[in-house]
Amino acid sequence: MAIIENAYKWDFTSTGTGDILDARGVAQSLTFGIETSSGCTATVQILHRMWSSAGPRSVMSTVNLSTGAFTTAQFLGPLDFVTARVTDKTAGSTNTVTVYLKGN
């Protein structure tokens, strides 16, 4: 059984970039679960940056989700600084996007 070494969650009610997670040294592989609420469609990116949390980030994955959808993106590390960004989303405060992260 894998031992979870880190876990994090981003909640989005609008477009934008979530808080940056320092993943250095806490996990060899990262699994992101991306979910939209029942009335929400969205385009979500998983971003990465090496050595520093500042500056431009690379896009490791872009997913387009329909309403009430869930998808998974997995990456092998080591990874340094990671975050999620919602680039497009159905308008409305009840239309949420949740990005889960687990690493081991």
CORLIN-V581206 format. One record per residue. N is the residue number from 1. RES is the residue in one small letter. PSI is psi in whole degrees, 0 to 359 (NA if undefined). OMEGA is omega in whole degrees, 0 to 359 (* if undefined). BURIAL is b if it has 16 or more other C-alpha atoms within 10 Angstrom, else e. Layout:
# CORLIN-V581206
n;res;psi;omega;burial
N;RES;PSI;OMEGA;BURIAL
N;RES;PSI;OMEGA;BURIAL
This chain:
# CORLIN-V581206
n;res;psi;omega;burial
1;m;134;180;e
2;a;145;176;e
3;i;121;180;e
4;i;122;182;e
5;e;340;172;e
6;n;155;178;e
7;a;145;183;b
8;y;160;179;e
9;k;134;173;b
10;w;135;175;b
11;d;129;181;e
12;f;130;171;b
13;t;358;176;b
14;s;181;177;b
15;t;161;178;b
16;g;181;182;e
17;t;136;180;b
18;g;175;176;b
19;d;146;180;e
20;i;132;179;b
21;l;127;175;b
22;d;103;184;e
23;a;10;182;b
24;r;124;174;e
25;g;7;183;e
26;v;348;179;b
27;a;145;177;b
28;q;326;178;e
29;s;146;181;e
30;l;137;176;b
31;t;125;177;b
32;f;132;172;b
33;g;127;185;e
34;i;127;188;b
35;e;140;173;b
36;t;150;177;b
37;s;176;188;b
38;s;339;180;e
39;g;18;191;e
40;c;134;166;b
41;t;149;184;b
42;a;157;169;b
43;t;124;186;b
44;v;139;177;b
45;q;145;171;b
46;i;125;187;b
47;l;153;180;b
48;h;147;176;b
49;r;139;178;b
50;m;149;173;b
51;w;327;183;e
52;s;148;177;e
53;s;346;181;b
54;a;156;174;e
55;g;186;183;e
56;p;152;179;e
57;r;152;176;b
58;s;150;177;e
59;v;114;180;e
60;m;333;183;e
61;s;144;172;e
62;t;128;179;b
63;v;144;175;e
64;n;120;183;e
65;l;141;174;b
66;s;185;183;b
67;t;138;177;e
68;g;37;184;e
69;a;162;175;b
70;f;136;176;e
71;t;162;183;e
72;t;140;174;e
73;a;129;182;e
74;q;144;181;e
75;f;141;172;e
76;l;144;182;e
77;g;197;13;e
78;p;145;175;e
79;l;148;182;b
80;d;280;183;b
81;f;126;182;b
82;v;154;175;b
83;t;174;176;b
84;a;149;178;b
85;r;131;174;b
86;v;115;184;b
87;t;337;180;e
88;d;137;183;e
89;k;148;173;b
90;t;135;181;b
91;a;154;177;e
92;g;135;186;e
93;s;337;180;e
94;t;354;179;e
95;n;100;187;b
96;t;152;173;b
97;v;131;178;b
98;t;132;177;b
99;v;120;180;b
100;y;148;177;b
101;l;133;170;b
102;k;143;180;b
103;g;147;174;b
104;n;NA;*;e
